[in-house]
Amino acid sequence: MLFGETYKDSSVSSGREPGIINNRTPEPGHTDVFSVFPNPTTGNIKLRTGTGDSEVLKYELYDMTGMMIQKDKIEGPETLITMEHLAASLYFLKVKRENSTLMMFKIIKN
């Protein structure tokens, strides 16, 4: 899948989380499952991981200029990412393991 294509999370069709639609780019060779919701958002987002492993994951949030504006560890299957204080814009969320980017999401903040 190319960056910018619309990806409909499989949980949408199962009825677990209606309306989850993510623009995301998986990195080659990684089969981990991630989702972000709600997207677009007016406040906070949740990052759901389905990796099933105990390796340390982290996220990095970037603005449209490429400046990292927030980062933290991912310590469970669901992580709350605060965006209430950010201006309405387009943001990029990277999920990383060590120095490797596993997934990148395009997040719309209204």
VEXTIVEX-476095 format. One record per residue: x, y, z of N, C-alpha, C, CB in turn. Coordinates in steps of 0.001 Angstrom, whole numbers, plus 524288, in hexadecimal, padded with zeros to 5 digits. Last residue first. Glycine has a CB too. Example, Ala and Ser with C-alpha at 12.3 -4.5 7.8 and 13.67 -1.06 7.14 Angstrom:
REM VEXTIVEX-476095
832327F73681BA8835667FBDC81BE4832648001E81EBE837047FDAA8165D/833867E9C681E788300C7EE6C81E78833907F31C81E7882C2C7EE8782356/
REM end
This chain:
REM VEXTIVEX-476095
7DD1C84717833A07D95A84B3A8323F7D8F684F34836967D3EF848E98311B/7E7A68405982F6D7E595842EB834267E22484762832597EA1A844F1837DC/7EAAA834A8829DD7E831839AF828C37E5E583BB982DD47E3E4839318246D/7F60382D6D827E67F1EA82ECF82B947EFD08343582A417F3F682EA383141/7FB7A822F2821EE7FA2D8286D820EE7F5788299E824647F8FB8298681AE0/804CB81A37827617FF6381BBB8268D7FF1682186825437FC0E81A7682B62/80DCB810398256980D07815E482596807628170582428810E2818CF821D0/81502805F782B7081037807E4828FC8102880DD08296180B3F8057B82B99/81F22803D682E8781BBB7FF7182D38816F58013582A2A81A077FC9B83228/82BB98083D82D9082648809EC82D42823048055982B61825A280EBB82992/836168054E835FD8332A803AD8316582D7F8059D831AE8334F7FDB2830DB/83BE28064A83EBA83C7A80A5B83ABC839738092E835C48422B80B0F8396D/832C5800F284700838398029E846D2838BB806FF842CA83BF07FDF084576/827CE802388403282A6B7FE5F8438B830377FF62842D8828E07F8798421A/81D6B80B8883EA9822CB809C083DF58243D80587841D78268A80E4983E75/81447812428379D814DD80E3083B8C81A2280BB383A888104580A0B83B5A/8118081F7E83522814D481AF883406814C781751838AD81A7D81CAD832B8/8087D827DD830128099E824BD834AE80CC481FF5833008047B8231A8378C/806D48348982BC3808C382F5C82A5D80A6B82C9582F5980D6382FB382665/7FC3483D7582944800A083B9782C588021E8361E82A7D7FF4D83B948324B/7F5F0848E5825417F7518438E823E27FC378421A826EE7F82E842F081DDA/7EDBF8508D82DD67F1AD84FE1829C27F22884A13828757F70D8522B82B80/7EACC858928382F7E88085577833FD7EC658554782F797E31C857CA8322D/7F4B0858198423C7F16985ADD83E737EF228570C83A797F49385F2783BA6/7F4658513B84E867F6A1852458495A7F2B2854F9845C97F87E84D2B846D6/7EFCB84E1D857A37F2B385306857BA7F4E285491852647F71A852A285B99/7EBD78442B8555E7E84184881856617EAF084DCE855FC7E5D3847E785BBD/7F15E83B558546C7F20183F17850217EE8A843E0850E97F0BD83C7D84ADE/7F6DA830D485AD07F439835D485B897F57B83980857107F5C88384E860BF/7F47D823F98593B7F80B828158576F7F50F82D35857927FA39826EB851CA/7F3D681853860047F13981D4B85F1B7F5548215985D9B7EE1581F1286404/7F54780B8C85B907F7F98102085D947F4F2814FF85C277FD948106D85B76/7F3BF7FE3785DAF7F1318030185BF17F3BE807A685EA77EB36802D685D14/7FA137F647861417F75E7F57285C4E7F4957FA4D85A427F37F7F11D85CE7/805757FD3B866378010C7F9A78669F7FE637F91E8615F7FD267FB8786AC3/80CE3804E98652080D8C8010D86948808FD7FD4F869E880E6D803C486E4A/8149080C0C85D9280F948094985D2881002804BD860FA80E5D8075D8574D/81AB6818098612981AAC81259860CF81515810758602E81D3D80FDB865AF/81A8B823C185915819EE820F685E0381A4481B1785CF2814A382266860B7/81A3B830CD8541581BE482B5A853C681B40828E3859168219D82AE1851DB/817D783C0584C3181663838D1850A9818898335484FD181056838B785171/81B8C8411A843B0819118444E847B68178C8412F84C8F81448846EF8457D/825028420483A26822B283E8B83E0782080841E38426F826C983A8384024/8229E8481882E29824AA848B98336B821E3844F88371F8240784E6C83549/81E56847FF8246E821FB843CD825AB8245C8443C82B0982633843A9821BF/816A384EC68225C81BDF85081820E881FFA84C4A821EA81D4885572823E2/80DBB84A458268080E6284A36820CF813C884C0281F0280A4B84D9D81E54/8129B843608320080F2C8470D82F4A8106C846F38297680FC784CAF83188/812A483686837B18153283AAB834B58112283E6083271818978385A83051/8149F82DFF841FD810C08311C83F3C81382835C883CC780C47832E7842FA/818538212D8448681A2D82680843A681618829458405E81FAE82697840ED/818458168084D8C815EE81989849588187181EDD8492180FFF81A0884A13/81E1C809DD84FD581D4380F5B8511781A76811E184C8782280812378524C/8201D7FD7E8560D81E48800A9851AE81DC78064585383818FD7FE9884F80/827D27F33F859FE8265F7F8A285B22824E47FB6C8561382AE47FB8885DEE/8223F7E669859488263F7EA39857EC824427EFB6858EE827E87E99E85233/81B317DEAC85AE881C907E1E485F68820D07E5E385E2D81E517DE73863D9/810797DCE2851E2815B77DBD3853E3817067DFC785828819D87DC0984F6B/806EA7DF4284D9B807597DA698509480CD47D93185275805737D60184D5D/803597E74984723808477E4B3845F8808EB7DF94848CF80CB97E8338474A/7FB677EE45846027FA217E8BF846187FEF57E582845147F5EB7E77E8421A/7F79B7FA6B84B4D7FBAE7F6FC8493B7F9E37F15D849B2800F07F7CD84C25/7F1708064E8492E7F0BE800E084AC37F4F27FD928481F7EB297FEDB84958/7F0D6812B884D777F40980F4F84A387F372809CE84C5E7F9ED8111684A25/7E77681C7B84D7D7E961817B684FF27EC578149984BE67E4D98147085251/7E79D82A7684EEA7E71F825B784BC87E9078212084F107EA47826278468A/7E0AC83634852D97E47D832058538C7E38582D9184FB57E45382FF78592A/7DA9583E4384A607DD5983E3784F617E17A83A0E84F817D99583D6A853D6/7D5E283CDB8415D7D5B28423C8434A7D8A9842AA848677D0018440F84404/7DA14835118365E7D903835E683BE17D87E83BB383D177DD4E8337883F36/7D74082C5982B5B7D91A8312982DD07D763831928338A7D71E835E282AC6/7D922823668349F7DC3282639830BF7D8AB8275F82C187E1248230A82F0C/7D90181F87842037D64E820CA83D237D9DE823E7839897D142823DE83E3C/7E3078162283E8F7DDA58180283E3C7DCA381BEC8428C7D9BD8137283E95/7EB8A80D75838427EB0B8127B83AEE7E56D8144383A417EF03816A9838BC/7F1F880109838FE7EDBB80460837317ED988094083A927E868801778375A/7FA347F680834CB7F9747FB58837AD7F4A67FE188358F7FE577FEEB8374C/800E87EACC834AA7FBE57ED3A833A67FB4D7F1FE8372A7F75E7E95083485/80C807E66482E0D809C77E81E832B7804C17EAFA8313380D547EBAB8360C/812CD7E3538262E80D757E15F825FC80A5B7E2E882AD680D787DB7982561/81C8D7E87581E1881A1E7E8888233C814707E6E8822BF81A907EDFC825C3/820A37E91B8140F822907E4FD817768201A7E4CB81CD6828327E58D8180E/81FD07F6E181247820A47F1A68100F822B87EDD28141E8246B7F1F080B76/816A67FDBC81A3881BFE7FD288186D81CB57F7958166581FF67FE6A81CE3/80A78803258168280D707FF198192A812F47FECB816EB80AAB7F9C8818B0/8048580EBB817E58087880C57814A580B4380826817C280C578106E81297/7F75481396817D47FBF58118281A547FF9B80F1C8165E7FA7E80D8681E69/7EC548192B81B967F00E81983817537F534817D4819BA7F05581F3B814CD/7E135812B4820957E67D814B1821477E93E8152B81C127E9988112C824EE/7D57181272826BC7D7DD812A4821947DD21815408224D7D45E815A681D78/7CBAA80DF982DE37D15680E5C82DFA7D34B80E308285E7D3D3809E683150/7C0D280CAD82E457C2F9811A282C7A7C8D68121982CB47C0BC815D782F87/7BED7804888392B7BCE0806E08345B7BF9880BFC833277B70A807C0834BA/7C4957FB0583E207C5C98009783E7A7C3D880343839907CBBD8018783F3D/7BF807F14883C287C1D57F27D8413D7C2C07F84D841F77C6F17EF98841E1/7BBB47EE31832877B83B7F119835EB7BA8D7F28C83B2C7B3747EE10836C2/7C17F7E9E482AF97BFB87E64F82F0E7BC267E908832ED7C45F7E3F2831E9/7C45C7F219824CF7C09A7EE70822AB7BE917EAA4826C17C3027EB7981E39/7CB827F6C082BB67C6E87F997829F37C2C97F5C78280B7C8567FD7E8259E/7D3D37F04282D2D7D0187F090831737CB387F39282FE47D2997F3158362C/7DA3B7F1B8824B87D6C77ED2C824A07D2C57ED55829007D9F37E83082502/7DAC37FED08203E7DC4F7FAF5824137D8657F674824117DCBA7FD718298C/7DD1E80321814377D8C58023D817C27DA397FDB781B3D7D39680126814C2/7E51980C9580F517E50280740811497E078806CE8150D7EA47805BE813F9/7E7EE81449804A07E479813888090D7E44E80DC780A6A7DEF4815A0807E0/7F4C2818A2801D47F03A81588800757ECE4814D4805587F1DC8102A7FE1B/7FD1E81D8B806667F8F4820D1804647F43881DD0802927FAF0824028000F/806D4814D48023580547818E4805E58012081C518037080A0481C3380799/8023C808A77FCF08054080D717FC968034D8115F80086804FF80FB57F719/803477FB758000080000800008000080379804D0800007FC437FFFB804B5/
REM end
